[in-house]
Amino acid sequence: MASTDPTTLPLSSLNTGDTGVLHSISLSQEITAQLERLGLAPGRKVKLIKHGNRCLLGVAGARFALDRELASQIFVS
Amino acid sequence: MNASLRIFSSQPKHSQHCVILAGPPNAGKTSLFNHLTGLNAHTSNYPGTTVEVRKGEVEFGTQSALVLDLPGTYGLSGNTLDQKAAQEVIAGRNVSFPEPNLLIVVIDATRISHHLALVSELLEQNLPTVVALNMIDEVERKNTSLDLKLLQEELGTSVIPISTRTTKGLKKLTNAISRHLEMERTTPSTNSSALCTGCSVAERCKWADDVSLKALSGKEQQGSLRSDLLDSFLTSPIFGLPFFFLVMFGLFGSVFSVASYPMEWVDTIFGHLANTSSSLISHELLSSLVSDGIIGGIGGVVIFLPQICILFFGISLLEDSGYLSRAVVAVDRVMRKFGLPGQAFVPLLSAHACAIPAIMSTRVIENTKDRLRTILVIPLLTCSARLPVYLMVAVLLFGKDPLWGSLLFVGGYLLGGVTAVIVSFLLQRSVVRGTPDYLAIELPPYRIPSFRVAFTLAFDRAKVFFKQAGTFILLFSLILWAAATFPQLSEENLSTFAHPADSTRIAFLTEALNSSPTTELQYEYDLLLDRYALEYSAAGRIGKFVEPVFSPLGFDWRLSIGILSSFAAREVVVSVLSVISGVEETSEGDNASLIASLREMKRPDGSLLFDVPTALSLFVFFVLAMQCLPTQAVTYRETKSWKWPIFQLGYMTVLAYGGAFLTYRITAHLLHL
């Protein structure tokens, strides 16, 4: 699955230190709900702290570690 | 309905009032709970992944209330067991608890927008609510301007800044609680029009961001660059993993080195107690009951209390510092290959203290198959109840040599850990298929860990352990003492019961003692009498009966008694062997050391019972065997099926028997025995 909006790009393709606004999550409903509960909700600013197999993110003053497989299905603009 | 909740203590009489602490993980909820309840809380868990509802009776001014500490949660809408438990308790639908009067929401002042979404959800629960804004000291230190009045208005409820570290604001909070309790249960004062009733998570987050931006006068709270760098280092595969091993090495190293002192005290104290009681009580049977049955039995396990406390103390400090979550990220990649998700790491770590809270804490794993695999392998990890056996074998084999003794311990931990990983790998490809969920975890801010929280936790564990030693293990020791003492073999029957080879010797000894008694002859006679008395007893007969099953592992009938009785609780074996060797040795009255009498146990041919192959085989058996009824009960409760505890028992017994057999044969071959 991929985002249909051409102005968005996967979170995993941001450069370290870059910030984007979370646009959509193209994952199963269950995982999407789980990520949203953690605070990774559309409309929020996301900073990519570190690239890698486990991406480190900064969201709303909190930080998260996310598998790259997940980060590649999260789209930011 | 309350299957997902575990209540550890006996049900207290429902107090009039009930105060609930709720909030996201790592906001200091447990810390506040400890401050409120002191050491009176009933609990059996470990921090962060507080999976049970903990409770304590607290006096707030003139009002007494039951305070409940709910599991840390990011939201109420989710489907995990924790979230369902929280929903039930808050809605007053859980029959075990009174309907709540007041909800205290504990959030972290350094991450307001992150936590406000949960606050908005909790404010809709139609309960009087107070928001405790924790870590306010950190916000003040950073000189962030935080408009409390505005926050209070936006939330429509009172917001009290506190710091569980400096205890700032706690008095104000307890006063507010008692004021609320004095009033009748009223409708909440929440101005819900300002809130986001029935919103989606995304809308809640937007609302939370807006409110926090206003309260922080337009500034966003952000993590520091130093944390960014530290996170990159600690979670990276190149540095993170070696660092992780270093931390674990340090943790277990300090557990053993620090604990060795109090352990020696405990050993000495129980040795003295046994000596004193046997010299004070002249009645032989009664003296044996007290010194072997009671003191020997309890002493054998209480000696491990220091290690358990120190391990939990250490885990609590690591968790509190924020490191454990980074460790999860560092080991996730490796663990995934073996069918275990990164989230399984903290349960697996705490399993090194006790499998029961570890299995319950697997509730943080959302994927049911990941969770099941984790539950199934948890009992393979070296829990503290195995340490008595490890130590017994270490001392039997290596005496006081610390190096070889430690190596044996490391060997036990490694054997358990590696086996767990391999079993999970095999399960993933057979009985419990499926790849683990991808990692998504919050990394809480780095903080100086609280010694108070760590101390409370260690104290809690000590209480649970003592209770176990004082009830279950004491009972077991007494039953075993009775089984090893009765029916009693009278001296008249000795020669008829004894092995033909010994009966001529006994006849000779009896005659010689009648005509010209000497101490040497008397000693030999007593030894024979004691040995046959044990063989004659109920325990002896059972041991003899099952001996053929265990003899391929090098275990004689006395060890077989130990193995059989330890299927309910493994640590019992040390007590059992202490009791047996004590009963065997009443002639000498030597209770100075539990271990010394074990070491002198002999086989019928006069060779030592604990030769190297037998001791190692016993060791491997105990590393791999499922010998803990309470764990099986928890597996049943958490999987809701008898299939899994039976499977656990089955595969672990096969592993233990096979492992011990191979160990016995190989070492015997290598040593040319």
Interface residues (C-beta under 8 A of the other chain):
Chain A: E30 I31 A33 Q34 L35 E36 R37 L38 G39 L40 A41 P42 G43 R44 K45 I49 K50 G52 N53 R54 L56 G58 V59 A60 G61 A62 R63 F64 A65 L66 D67 E69 L70
Chain B: Y74 G75 S77 G78 T110 R111 I112 S113 H114 A117 V201 A202 R204 C205 K206 A208 D209 S212 E220 Q221 Q222 G223 S227 D228 D231 S232 T235 S236 P237 S325 V328 V329 D332 R333 E366 D437 Y438 L439 A440 I441 E442 L443
